[in-house]
C-alpha cells in the first residue's frame, strides 16, 4: 500500500500528477497496483481530509493573494520578458 499522506504532500508540488507518482511507485514495486486502483485508494484517502482552512483576521488588516500555476511573464520596455 503506498504512503497516501506522502502522495498528498507530493501532489502540492508544481507539475506533479498522480500519473507521475504512480510511475515512481511502479518502478519501486513492479508488481504493485495498477493506475486505476492506485487512483482509487488516493481518492478514498483524499475524501477523508478536511478541505477547510480557518483564518481569523480583522477585516482590512491583511491582504490575501492566491498564486496559482507558474505565474505570468512581466514585460518591460521593448516587450522583453524580465
Secondary structure as UniProt FT lines:
FT   HELIX           4..10
FT   TURN            11..12
FT   TURN            14..15
FT   HELIX           18..28
FT   TURN            30..31
FT   HELIX           35..46
FT   TURN            47..48
FT   TURN            59..61
FT   TURN            69..70
FT   HELIX           77..79
//
